[in-house]
């Protein structure tokens, strides 16, 4: 299930387990809304952390043929 924490122009969507009880879902949404400024939504939000450390880069071994 997706929860929108932002605005129409900047939705800031997160995914949570859809099997969570509705009461817990409401409590979680309230908690996330209260502390949404603590999340890094973009790489620019990661102040003090070099982008090279924050980005996920996987080098692929192209010498191995792909199985079909």
CHARMM internal coordinates of N, CA and C (Angstrom, degrees):
IC EDIT
DIST 1 N 1 CA 1.4366
DIST 1 CA 1 C 1.5302
ANGL 1 N 1 CA 1 C 108.15
DIST 1 C 2 N 1.3094
ANGL 1 CA 1 C 2 N 116.99
DIHE 1 N 1 CA 1 C 2 N 140.74
DIST 2 N 2 CA 1.4619
ANGL 1 C 2 N 2 CA 121.97
DIHE 1 CA 1 C 2 N 2 CA 179.15
DIST 2 CA 2 C 1.5227
ANGL 2 N 2 CA 2 C 110.09
DIHE 1 C 2 N 2 CA 2 C -100.68
DIST 2 C 3 N 1.3291
ANGL 2 CA 2 C 3 N 114.98
DIHE 2 N 2 CA 2 C 3 N 141.71
DIST 3 N 3 CA 1.4585
ANGL 2 C 3 N 3 CA 121.91
DIHE 2 CA 2 C 3 N 3 CA 175.22
DIST 3 CA 3 C 1.5212
ANGL 3 N 3 CA 3 C 107.43
DIHE 2 C 3 N 3 CA 3 C -121.62
DIST 3 C 4 N 1.3240
ANGL 3 CA 3 C 4 N 116.70
DIHE 3 N 3 CA 3 C 4 N 129.22
DIST 4 N 4 CA 1.4638
ANGL 3 C 4 N 4 CA 121.40
DIHE 3 CA 3 C 4 N 4 CA 179.00
DIST 4 CA 4 C 1.5239
ANGL 4 N 4 CA 4 C 108.00
DIHE 3 C 4 N 4 CA 4 C -93.90
DIST 4 C 5 N 1.3363
ANGL 4 CA 4 C 5 N 115.94
DIHE 4 N 4 CA 4 C 5 N 119.74
DIST 5 N 5 CA 1.4575
ANGL 4 C 5 N 5 CA 120.97
DIHE 4 CA 4 C 5 N 5 CA -179.83
DIST 5 CA 5 C 1.5224
ANGL 5 N 5 CA 5 C 112.24
DIHE 4 C 5 N 5 CA 5 C -102.58
DIST 5 C 6 N 1.3038
ANGL 5 CA 5 C 6 N 117.45
DIHE 5 N 5 CA 5 C 6 N -9.75
DIST 6 N 6 CA 1.4557
ANGL 5 C 6 N 6 CA 120.76
DIHE 5 CA 5 C 6 N 6 CA -175.00
DIST 6 CA 6 C 1.5104
ANGL 6 N 6 CA 6 C 113.36
DIHE 5 C 6 N 6 CA 6 C -106.40
DIST 6 C 7 N 1.3324
ANGL 6 CA 6 C 7 N 114.47
DIHE 6 N 6 CA 6 C 7 N -142.04
DIST 7 N 7 CA 1.4591
ANGL 6 C 7 N 7 CA 122.76
DIHE 6 CA 6 C 7 N 7 CA -177.03
DIST 7 CA 7 C 1.5275
ANGL 7 N 7 CA 7 C 109.33
DIHE 6 C 7 N 7 CA 7 C -116.77
DIST 7 C 8 N 1.3224
ANGL 7 CA 7 C 8 N 116.70
DIHE 7 N 7 CA 7 C 8 N 179.60
DIST 8 N 8 CA 1.4674
ANGL 7 C 8 N 8 CA 121.18
DIHE 7 CA 7 C 8 N 8 CA 177.57
DIST 8 CA 8 C 1.5278
ANGL 8 N 8 CA 8 C 110.55
DIHE 7 C 8 N 8 CA 8 C -61.62
DIST 8 C 9 N 1.3399
ANGL 8 CA 8 C 9 N 116.93
DIHE 8 N 8 CA 8 C 9 N -42.06
DIST 9 N 9 CA 1.4647
ANGL 8 C 9 N 9 CA 121.46
DIHE 8 CA 8 C 9 N 9 CA -179.03
DIST 9 CA 9 C 1.5313
ANGL 9 N 9 CA 9 C 112.48
DIHE 8 C 9 N 9 CA 9 C -76.18
DIST 9 C 10 N 1.3242
ANGL 9 CA 9 C 10 N 117.43
DIHE 9 N 9 CA 9 C 10 N -27.03
DIST 10 N 10 CA 1.4578
ANGL 9 C 10 N 10 CA 122.91
DIHE 9 CA 9 C 10 N 10 CA -178.36
DIST 10 CA 10 C 1.5321
ANGL 10 N 10 CA 10 C 108.17
DIHE 9 C 10 N 10 CA 10 C -137.86
DIST 10 C 11 N 1.3481
ANGL 10 CA 10 C 11 N 118.28
DIHE 10 N 10 CA 10 C 11 N 80.58
DIST 11 N 11 CA 1.4565
ANGL 10 C 11 N 11 CA 121.61
DIHE 10 CA 10 C 11 N 11 CA -167.97
DIST 11 CA 11 C 1.5323
ANGL 11 N 11 CA 11 C 116.41
DIHE 10 C 11 N 11 CA 11 C -65.12
DIST 11 C 12 N 1.2964
ANGL 11 CA 11 C 12 N 119.87
DIHE 11 N 11 CA 11 C 12 N -30.34
DIST 12 N 12 CA 1.4608
ANGL 11 C 12 N 12 CA 123.76
DIHE 11 CA 11 C 12 N 12 CA -179.41
DIST 12 CA 12 C 1.5331
ANGL 12 N 12 CA 12 C 111.09
DIHE 11 C 12 N 12 CA 12 C 45.94
DIST 12 C 13 N 1.3081
ANGL 12 CA 12 C 13 N 115.63
DIHE 12 N 12 CA 12 C 13 N 68.93
DIST 13 N 13 CA 1.4571
ANGL 12 C 13 N 13 CA 122.50
DIHE 12 CA 12 C 13 N 13 CA -177.08
DIST 13 CA 13 C 1.5290
ANGL 13 N 13 CA 13 C 110.77
DIHE 12 C 13 N 13 CA 13 C -86.15
DIST 13 C 14 N 1.3283
ANGL 13 CA 13 C 14 N 115.40
DIHE 13 N 13 CA 13 C 14 N 143.23
DIST 14 N 14 CA 1.4573
ANGL 13 C 14 N 14 CA 121.44
DIHE 13 CA 13 C 14 N 14 CA 171.77
DIST 14 CA 14 C 1.5253
ANGL 14 N 14 CA 14 C 107.72
DIHE 13 C 14 N 14 CA 14 C -130.05
DIST 14 C 15 N 1.3136
ANGL 14 CA 14 C 15 N 115.96
DIHE 14 N 14 CA 14 C 15 N 157.92
DIST 15 N 15 CA 1.4609
ANGL 14 C 15 N 15 CA 121.16
DIHE 14 CA 14 C 15 N 15 CA 178.27
DIST 15 CA 15 C 1.5194
ANGL 15 N 15 CA 15 C 108.85
DIHE 14 C 15 N 15 CA 15 C -111.16
DIST 15 C 16 N 1.3280
ANGL 15 CA 15 C 16 N 115.80
DIHE 15 N 15 CA 15 C 16 N 135.96
DIST 16 N 16 CA 1.4590
ANGL 15 C 16 N 16 CA 122.22
DIHE 15 CA 15 C 16 N 16 CA 176.00
DIST 16 CA 16 C 1.5245
ANGL 16 N 16 CA 16 C 108.40
DIHE 15 C 16 N 16 CA 16 C -131.09
DIST 16 C 17 N 1.3031
ANGL 16 CA 16 C 17 N 116.28
DIHE 16 N 16 CA 16 C 17 N 162.10
DIST 17 N 17 CA 1.4589
ANGL 16 C 17 N 17 CA 121.86
DIHE 16 CA 16 C 17 N 17 CA -179.38
DIST 17 CA 17 C 1.5197
ANGL 17 N 17 CA 17 C 110.21
DIHE 16 C 17 N 17 CA 17 C -63.06
DIST 17 C 18 N 1.3070
ANGL 17 CA 17 C 18 N 117.26
DIHE 17 N 17 CA 17 C 18 N 123.05
DIST 18 N 18 CA 1.4605
ANGL 17 C 18 N 18 CA 122.33
DIHE 17 CA 17 C 18 N 18 CA -178.49
DIST 18 CA 18 C 1.5256
ANGL 18 N 18 CA 18 C 112.24
DIHE 17 C 18 N 18 CA 18 C -69.09
DIST 18 C 19 N 1.3256
ANGL 18 CA 18 C 19 N 118.40
DIHE 18 N 18 CA 18 C 19 N -15.04
DIST 19 N 19 CA 1.4613
ANGL 18 C 19 N 19 CA 121.74
DIHE 18 CA 18 C 19 N 19 CA -179.66
DIST 19 CA 19 C 1.5303
ANGL 19 N 19 CA 19 C 112.52
DIHE 18 C 19 N 19 CA 19 C -85.53
DIST 19 C 20 N 1.3201
ANGL 19 CA 19 C 20 N 116.69
DIHE 19 N 19 CA 19 C 20 N -0.74
DIST 20 N 20 CA 1.4501
ANGL 19 C 20 N 20 CA 121.03
DIHE 19 CA 19 C 20 N 20 CA 177.81
DIST 20 CA 20 C 1.5286
ANGL 20 N 20 CA 20 C 109.27
DIHE 19 C 20 N 20 CA 20 C -65.78
DIST 20 C 21 N 1.3215
ANGL 20 CA 20 C 21 N 116.76
DIHE 20 N 20 CA 20 C 21 N 135.93
DIST 21 N 21 CA 1.4614
ANGL 20 C 21 N 21 CA 120.69
DIHE 20 CA 20 C 21 N 21 CA 179.95
DIST 21 CA 21 C 1.5272
ANGL 21 N 21 CA 21 C 109.92
DIHE 20 C 21 N 21 CA 21 C -59.32
DIST 21 C 22 N 1.3321
ANGL 21 CA 21 C 22 N 117.21
DIHE 21 N 21 CA 21 C 22 N 145.05
DIST 22 N 22 CA 1.4691
ANGL 21 C 22 N 22 CA 122.00
DIHE 21 CA 21 C 22 N 22 CA -175.50
DIST 22 CA 22 C 1.5274
ANGL 22 N 22 CA 22 C 111.84
DIHE 21 C 22 N 22 CA 22 C -55.88
DIST 22 C 23 N 1.3221
ANGL 22 CA 22 C 23 N 118.02
DIHE 22 N 22 CA 22 C 23 N -40.25
DIST 23 N 23 CA 1.4679
ANGL 22 C 23 N 23 CA 120.99
DIHE 22 CA 22 C 23 N 23 CA 179.39
DIST 23 CA 23 C 1.5254
ANGL 23 N 23 CA 23 C 110.64
DIHE 22 C 23 N 23 CA 23 C -62.59
DIST 23 C 24 N 1.3360
ANGL 23 CA 23 C 24 N 116.15
DIHE 23 N 23 CA 23 C 24 N -43.13
DIST 24 N 24 CA 1.4655
ANGL 23 C 24 N 24 CA 119.89
DIHE 23 CA 23 C 24 N 24 CA 177.56
DIST 24 CA 24 C 1.5251
ANGL 24 N 24 CA 24 C 111.42
DIHE 23 C 24 N 24 CA 24 C -68.68
DIST 24 C 25 N 1.3310
ANGL 24 CA 24 C 25 N 116.83
DIHE 24 N 24 CA 24 C 25 N -35.21
DIST 25 N 25 CA 1.4642
ANGL 24 C 25 N 25 CA 121.42
DIHE 24 CA 24 C 25 N 25 CA 177.61
DIST 25 CA 25 C 1.5323
ANGL 25 N 25 CA 25 C 109.79
DIHE 24 C 25 N 25 CA 25 C -61.13
DIST 25 C 26 N 1.3289
ANGL 25 CA 25 C 26 N 116.53
DIHE 25 N 25 CA 25 C 26 N -44.10
DIST 26 N 26 CA 1.4686
ANGL 25 C 26 N 26 CA 120.71
DIHE 25 CA 25 C 26 N 26 CA 179.37
DIST 26 CA 26 C 1.5262
ANGL 26 N 26 CA 26 C 110.82
DIHE 25 C 26 N 26 CA 26 C -64.47
DIST 26 C 27 N 1.3363
ANGL 26 CA 26 C 27 N 117.22
DIHE 26 N 26 CA 26 C 27 N -42.01
DIST 27 N 27 CA 1.4677
ANGL 26 C 27 N 27 CA 120.62
DIHE 26 CA 26 C 27 N 27 CA 178.49
DIST 27 CA 27 C 1.5256
ANGL 27 N 27 CA 27 C 110.99
DIHE 26 C 27 N 27 CA 27 C -64.69
DIST 27 C 28 N 1.3350
ANGL 27 CA 27 C 28 N 115.95
DIHE 27 N 27 CA 27 C 28 N -41.74
DIST 28 N 28 CA 1.4622
ANGL 27 C 28 N 28 CA 120.34
DIHE 27 CA 27 C 28 N 28 CA 178.69
DIST 28 CA 28 C 1.5262
ANGL 28 N 28 CA 28 C 110.64
DIHE 27 C 28 N 28 CA 28 C -62.59
DIST 28 C 29 N 1.3333
ANGL 28 CA 28 C 29 N 116.95
DIHE 28 N 28 CA 28 C 29 N -44.99
DIST 29 N 29 CA 1.4636
ANGL 28 C 29 N 29 CA 120.35
DIHE 28 CA 28 C 29 N 29 CA 179.97
DIST 29 CA 29 C 1.5293
ANGL 29 N 29 CA 29 C 110.55
DIHE 28 C 29 N 29 CA 29 C -61.32
DIST 29 C 30 N 1.3242
ANGL 29 CA 29 C 30 N 118.01
DIHE 29 N 29 CA 29 C 30 N -42.38
DIST 30 N 30 CA 1.4657
ANGL 29 C 30 N 30 CA 121.11
DIHE 29 CA 29 C 30 N 30 CA 177.53
DIST 30 CA 30 C 1.5233
ANGL 30 N 30 CA 30 C 110.95
DIHE 29 C 30 N 30 CA 30 C -60.55
DIST 30 C 31 N 1.3265
ANGL 30 CA 30 C 31 N 116.40
DIHE 30 N 30 CA 30 C 31 N -43.98
DIST 31 N 31 CA 1.4627
ANGL 30 C 31 N 31 CA 121.26
DIHE 30 CA 30 C 31 N 31 CA 179.87
DIST 31 CA 31 C 1.5271
ANGL 31 N 31 CA 31 C 110.98
DIHE 30 C 31 N 31 CA 31 C -63.40
DIST 31 C 32 N 1.3403
ANGL 31 CA 31 C 32 N 116.11
DIHE 31 N 31 CA 31 C 32 N -46.02
DIST 32 N 32 CA 1.4598
ANGL 31 C 32 N 32 CA 120.11
DIHE 31 CA 31 C 32 N 32 CA -179.44
DIST 32 CA 32 C 1.5262
ANGL 32 N 32 CA 32 C 111.82
DIHE 31 C 32 N 32 CA 32 C -65.39
DIST 32 C 33 N 1.3210
ANGL 32 CA 32 C 33 N 116.71
DIHE 32 N 32 CA 32 C 33 N -38.25
DIST 33 N 33 CA 1.4703
ANGL 32 C 33 N 33 CA 120.02
DIHE 32 CA 32 C 33 N 33 CA 177.99
DIST 33 CA 33 C 1.5279
ANGL 33 N 33 CA 33 C 110.51
DIHE 32 C 33 N 33 CA 33 C -64.15
DIST 33 C 34 N 1.3171
ANGL 33 CA 33 C 34 N 116.31
DIHE 33 N 33 CA 33 C 34 N -39.29
DIST 34 N 34 CA 1.4698
ANGL 33 C 34 N 34 CA 120.42
DIHE 33 CA 33 C 34 N 34 CA -178.67
DIST 34 CA 34 C 1.5279
ANGL 34 N 34 CA 34 C 111.57
DIHE 33 C 34 N 34 CA 34 C -65.84
DIST 34 C 35 N 1.3286
ANGL 34 CA 34 C 35 N 116.53
DIHE 34 N 34 CA 34 C 35 N -35.86
DIST 35 N 35 CA 1.4657
ANGL 34 C 35 N 35 CA 120.38
DIHE 34 CA 34 C 35 N 35 CA -175.04
DIST 35 CA 35 C 1.5269
ANGL 35 N 35 CA 35 C 113.40
DIHE 34 C 35 N 35 CA 35 C -112.89
DIST 35 C 36 N 1.3404
ANGL 35 CA 35 C 36 N 118.08
DIHE 35 N 35 CA 35 C 36 N 21.23
DIST 36 N 36 CA 1.4688
ANGL 35 C 36 N 36 CA 119.67
DIHE 35 CA 35 C 36 N 36 CA -175.56
DIST 36 CA 36 C 1.5229
ANGL 36 N 36 CA 36 C 112.86
DIHE 35 C 36 N 36 CA 36 C -63.80
DIST 36 C 37 N 1.3200
ANGL 36 CA 36 C 37 N 118.30
DIHE 36 N 36 CA 36 C 37 N -22.56
DIST 37 N 37 CA 1.4639
ANGL 36 C 37 N 37 CA 120.26
DIHE 36 CA 36 C 37 N 37 CA 178.54
DIST 37 CA 37 C 1.5308
ANGL 37 N 37 CA 37 C 111.67
DIHE 36 C 37 N 37 CA 37 C -73.10
DIST 37 C 38 N 1.3236
ANGL 37 CA 37 C 38 N 118.42
DIHE 37 N 37 CA 37 C 38 N -9.68
DIST 38 N 38 CA 1.4611
ANGL 37 C 38 N 38 CA 121.61
DIHE 37 CA 37 C 38 N 38 CA 178.52
DIST 38 CA 38 C 1.5299
ANGL 38 N 38 CA 38 C 111.84
DIHE 37 C 38 N 38 CA 38 C -84.19
DIST 38 C 39 N 1.3395
ANGL 38 CA 38 C 39 N 118.14
DIHE 38 N 38 CA 38 C 39 N -12.48
DIST 39 N 39 CA 1.4582
ANGL 38 C 39 N 39 CA 122.22
DIHE 38 CA 38 C 39 N 39 CA -178.62
DIST 39 CA 39 C 1.5281
ANGL 39 N 39 CA 39 C 110.90
DIHE 38 C 39 N 39 CA 39 C -87.15
DIST 39 C 40 N 1.3196
ANGL 39 CA 39 C 40 N 115.46
DIHE 39 N 39 CA 39 C 40 N 146.17
DIST 40 N 40 CA 1.4561
ANGL 39 C 40 N 40 CA 121.43
DIHE 39 CA 39 C 40 N 40 CA 172.86
DIST 40 CA 40 C 1.5258
ANGL 40 N 40 CA 40 C 106.87
DIHE 39 C 40 N 40 CA 40 C -92.71
DIST 40 C 41 N 1.3254
ANGL 40 CA 40 C 41 N 116.40
DIHE 40 N 40 CA 40 C 41 N 109.24
DIST 41 N 41 CA 1.4631
ANGL 40 C 41 N 41 CA 120.64
DIHE 40 CA 40 C 41 N 41 CA -177.75
DIST 41 CA 41 C 1.5183
ANGL 41 N 41 CA 41 C 111.78
DIHE 40 C 41 N 41 CA 41 C -89.00
DIST 41 C 42 N 1.3278
ANGL 41 CA 41 C 42 N 117.29
DIHE 41 N 41 CA 41 C 42 N -23.47
DIST 42 N 42 CA 1.4618
ANGL 41 C 42 N 42 CA 122.33
DIHE 41 CA 41 C 42 N 42 CA 177.73
DIST 42 CA 42 C 1.5266
ANGL 42 N 42 CA 42 C 108.44
DIHE 41 C 42 N 42 CA 42 C -136.95
DIST 42 C 43 N 1.3187
ANGL 42 CA 42 C 43 N 116.31
DIHE 42 N 42 CA 42 C 43 N 168.24
DIST 43 N 43 CA 1.4660
ANGL 42 C 43 N 43 CA 119.81
DIHE 42 CA 42 C 43 N 43 CA 176.60
DIST 43 CA 43 C 1.5203
ANGL 43 N 43 CA 43 C 110.99
DIHE 42 C 43 N 43 CA 43 C -61.66
DIST 43 C 44 N 1.3260
ANGL 43 CA 43 C 44 N 117.38
DIHE 43 N 43 CA 43 C 44 N -31.98
DIST 44 N 44 CA 1.4685
ANGL 43 C 44 N 44 CA 121.00
DIHE 43 CA 43 C 44 N 44 CA 179.13
DIST 44 CA 44 C 1.5235
ANGL 44 N 44 CA 44 C 111.64
DIHE 43 C 44 N 44 CA 44 C -64.66
DIST 44 C 45 N 1.3393
ANGL 44 CA 44 C 45 N 116.78
DIHE 44 N 44 CA 44 C 45 N -25.39
DIST 45 N 45 CA 1.4654
ANGL 44 C 45 N 45 CA 121.05
DIHE 44 CA 44 C 45 N 45 CA 178.73
DIST 45 CA 45 C 1.5249
ANGL 45 N 45 CA 45 C 112.38
DIHE 44 C 45 N 45 CA 45 C -73.85
DIST 45 C 46 N 1.3119
ANGL 45 CA 45 C 46 N 117.34
DIHE 45 N 45 CA 45 C 46 N -14.49
DIST 46 N 46 CA 1.4620
ANGL 45 C 46 N 46 CA 121.54
DIHE 45 CA 45 C 46 N 46 CA -179.33
DIST 46 CA 46 C 1.5223
ANGL 46 N 46 CA 46 C 109.74
DIHE 45 C 46 N 46 CA 46 C -84.75
DIST 46 C 47 N 1.2979
ANGL 46 CA 46 C 47 N 115.78
DIHE 46 N 46 CA 46 C 47 N 68.46
DIST 47 N 47 CA 1.4688
ANGL 46 C 47 N 47 CA 121.00
DIHE 46 CA 46 C 47 N 47 CA -177.20
DIST 47 CA 47 C 1.5211
ANGL 47 N 47 CA 47 C 110.22
DIHE 46 C 47 N 47 CA 47 C -66.42
DIST 47 C 48 N 1.3261
ANGL 47 CA 47 C 48 N 114.97
DIHE 47 N 47 CA 47 C 48 N 132.45
DIST 48 N 48 CA 1.4554
ANGL 47 C 48 N 48 CA 121.02
DIHE 47 CA 47 C 48 N 48 CA 178.33
DIST 48 CA 48 C 1.5168
ANGL 48 N 48 CA 48 C 114.19
DIHE 47 C 48 N 48 CA 48 C 84.59
DIST 48 C 49 N 1.3251
ANGL 48 CA 48 C 49 N 117.91
DIHE 48 N 48 CA 48 C 49 N -2.25
DIST 49 N 49 CA 1.4595
ANGL 48 C 49 N 49 CA 121.25
DIHE 48 CA 48 C 49 N 49 CA 178.99
DIST 49 CA 49 C 1.5223
ANGL 49 N 49 CA 49 C 108.35
DIHE 48 C 49 N 49 CA 49 C -112.96
DIST 49 C 50 N 1.3299
ANGL 49 CA 49 C 50 N 117.96
DIHE 49 N 49 CA 49 C 50 N 120.12
DIST 50 N 50 CA 1.4657
ANGL 49 C 50 N 50 CA 119.57
DIHE 49 CA 49 C 50 N 50 CA 178.86
DIST 50 CA 50 C 1.5272
ANGL 50 N 50 CA 50 C 110.71
DIHE 49 C 50 N 50 CA 50 C -59.73
DIST 50 C 51 N 1.3461
ANGL 50 CA 50 C 51 N 118.06
DIHE 50 N 50 CA 50 C 51 N 134.74
DIST 51 N 51 CA 1.4639
ANGL 50 C 51 N 51 CA 121.08
DIHE 50 CA 50 C 51 N 51 CA -179.01
DIST 51 CA 51 C 1.5254
ANGL 51 N 51 CA 51 C 113.44
DIHE 50 C 51 N 51 CA 51 C -53.20
DIST 51 C 52 N 1.3282
ANGL 51 CA 51 C 52 N 117.37
DIHE 51 N 51 CA 51 C 52 N -31.87
DIST 52 N 52 CA 1.4653
ANGL 51 C 52 N 52 CA 120.24
DIHE 51 CA 51 C 52 N 52 CA -179.56
DIST 52 CA 52 C 1.5351
ANGL 52 N 52 CA 52 C 111.06
DIHE 51 C 52 N 52 CA 52 C -61.12
DIST 52 C 53 N 1.3253
ANGL 52 CA 52 C 53 N 117.36
DIHE 52 N 52 CA 52 C 53 N -32.81
DIST 53 N 53 CA 1.4569
ANGL 52 C 53 N 53 CA 121.00
DIHE 52 CA 52 C 53 N 53 CA 178.68
DIST 53 CA 53 C 1.5257
ANGL 53 N 53 CA 53 C 111.70
DIHE 52 C 53 N 53 CA 53 C -78.30
DIST 53 C 54 N 1.3210
ANGL 53 CA 53 C 54 N 117.85
DIHE 53 N 53 CA 53 C 54 N -28.33
DIST 54 N 54 CA 1.4620
ANGL 53 C 54 N 54 CA 121.99
DIHE 53 CA 53 C 54 N 54 CA -174.30
DIST 54 CA 54 C 1.5241
ANGL 54 N 54 CA 54 C 112.94
DIHE 53 C 54 N 54 CA 54 C -89.30
DIST 54 C 55 N 1.3160
ANGL 54 CA 54 C 55 N 117.38
DIHE 54 N 54 CA 54 C 55 N -22.68
DIST 55 N 55 CA 1.4604
ANGL 54 C 55 N 55 CA 120.44
DIHE 54 CA 54 C 55 N 55 CA -176.36
DIST 55 CA 55 C 1.5214
ANGL 55 N 55 CA 55 C 110.34
DIHE 54 C 55 N 55 CA 55 C -87.27
DIST 55 C 56 N 1.3127
ANGL 55 CA 55 C 56 N 115.97
DIHE 55 N 55 CA 55 C 56 N 141.90
DIST 56 N 56 CA 1.4525
ANGL 55 C 56 N 56 CA 122.39
DIHE 55 CA 55 C 56 N 56 CA 178.16
DIST 56 CA 56 C 1.5241
ANGL 56 N 56 CA 56 C 108.20
DIHE 55 C 56 N 56 CA 56 C -90.90
DIST 56 C 57 N 1.3099
ANGL 56 CA 56 C 57 N 116.45
DIHE 56 N 56 CA 56 C 57 N 113.99
DIST 57 N 57 CA 1.4642
ANGL 56 C 57 N 57 CA 121.14
DIHE 56 CA 56 C 57 N 57 CA 179.72
DIST 57 CA 57 C 1.5160
ANGL 57 N 57 CA 57 C 108.94
DIHE 56 C 57 N 57 CA 57 C -125.14
DIST 57 C 58 N 1.3047
ANGL 57 CA 57 C 58 N 116.32
DIHE 57 N 57 CA 57 C 58 N 120.45
DIST 58 N 58 CA 1.4622
ANGL 57 C 58 N 58 CA 121.83
DIHE 57 CA 57 C 58 N 58 CA 177.90
DIST 58 CA 58 C 1.5171
ANGL 58 N 58 CA 58 C 108.49
DIHE 57 C 58 N 58 CA 58 C -113.87
DIST 58 C 59 N 1.3172
ANGL 58 CA 58 C 59 N 115.44
DIHE 58 N 58 CA 58 C 59 N 122.32
DIST 59 N 59 CA 1.4542
ANGL 58 C 59 N 59 CA 119.29
DIHE 58 CA 58 C 59 N 59 CA 176.22
DIST 59 CA 59 C 1.5233
ANGL 59 N 59 CA 59 C 108.28
DIHE 58 C 59 N 59 CA 59 C -87.57
DIST 59 C 60 N 1.3166
ANGL 59 CA 59 C 60 N 115.83
DIHE 59 N 59 CA 59 C 60 N 130.72
DIST 60 N 60 CA 1.4534
ANGL 59 C 60 N 60 CA 120.95
DIHE 59 CA 59 C 60 N 60 CA -178.68
DIST 60 CA 60 C 1.5190
ANGL 60 N 60 CA 60 C 110.18
DIHE 59 C 60 N 60 CA 60 C -97.17
DIST 60 C 61 N 1.3228
ANGL 60 CA 60 C 61 N 114.43
DIHE 60 N 60 CA 60 C 61 N 140.88
DIST 61 N 61 CA 1.4600
ANGL 60 C 61 N 61 CA 120.12
DIHE 60 CA 60 C 61 N 61 CA 175.50
DIST 61 CA 61 C 1.5137
ANGL 61 N 61 CA 61 C 107.80
DIHE 60 C 61 N 61 CA 61 C -85.55
DIST 61 C 62 N 1.3296
ANGL 61 CA 61 C 62 N 117.00
DIHE 61 N 61 CA 61 C 62 N 102.52
DIST 62 N 62 CA 1.4643
ANGL 61 C 62 N 62 CA 121.86
DIHE 61 CA 61 C 62 N 62 CA -176.64
DIST 62 CA 62 C 1.5173
ANGL 62 N 62 CA 62 C 113.09
DIHE 61 C 62 N 62 CA 62 C -79.72
DIST 62 C 63 N 1.3338
ANGL 62 CA 62 C 63 N 117.49
DIHE 62 N 62 CA 62 C 63 N -4.89
DIST 63 N 63 CA 1.4721
ANGL 62 C 63 N 63 CA 119.16
DIHE 62 CA 62 C 63 N 63 CA 179.83
DIST 63 CA 63 C 1.5182
ANGL 63 N 63 CA 63 C 111.78
DIHE 62 C 63 N 63 CA 63 C -80.36
DIST 63 C 64 N 1.3474
ANGL 63 CA 63 C 64 N 117.67
DIHE 63 N 63 CA 63 C 64 N -12.25
DIST 64 N 64 CA 1.4617
ANGL 63 C 64 N 64 CA 121.36
DIHE 63 CA 63 C 64 N 64 CA 179.49
DIST 64 CA 64 C 1.5341
ANGL 64 N 64 CA 64 C 108.14
DIHE 63 C 64 N 64 CA 64 C -92.73
DIST 64 C 65 N 1.3454
ANGL 64 CA 64 C 65 N 117.47
DIHE 64 N 64 CA 64 C 65 N 122.91
DIST 65 N 65 CA 1.4660
ANGL 64 C 65 N 65 CA 118.98
DIHE 64 CA 64 C 65 N 65 CA -179.79
DIST 65 CA 65 C 1.5334
ANGL 65 N 65 CA 65 C 110.98
DIHE 64 C 65 N 65 CA 65 C -68.37
DIST 65 C 66 N 1.3184
ANGL 65 CA 65 C 66 N 116.34
DIHE 65 N 65 CA 65 C 66 N 145.82
DIST 66 N 66 CA 1.4556
ANGL 65 C 66 N 66 CA 121.95
DIHE 65 CA 65 C 66 N 66 CA 178.36
DIST 66 CA 66 C 1.5193
ANGL 66 N 66 CA 66 C 110.21
DIHE 65 C 66 N 66 CA 66 C -76.56
DIST 66 C 67 N 1.3178
ANGL 66 CA 66 C 67 N 116.41
DIHE 66 N 66 CA 66 C 67 N 139.89
DIST 67 N 67 CA 1.4727
ANGL 66 C 67 N 67 CA 121.06
DIHE 66 CA 66 C 67 N 67 CA 177.32
DIST 67 CA 67 C 1.5199
ANGL 67 N 67 CA 67 C 108.54
DIHE 66 C 67 N 67 CA 67 C -80.26
DIST 67 C 68 N 1.3206
ANGL 67 CA 67 C 68 N 116.72
DIHE 67 N 67 CA 67 C 68 N 141.45
DIST 68 N 68 CA 1.4706
ANGL 67 C 68 N 68 CA 120.90
DIHE 67 CA 67 C 68 N 68 CA 178.87
DIST 68 CA 68 C 1.4728
ANGL 68 N 68 CA 68 C 110.79
DIHE 67 C 68 N 68 CA 68 C -111.88
END
COOR INIT
IC SEED 1 N 1 CA 1 C
IC BUILD
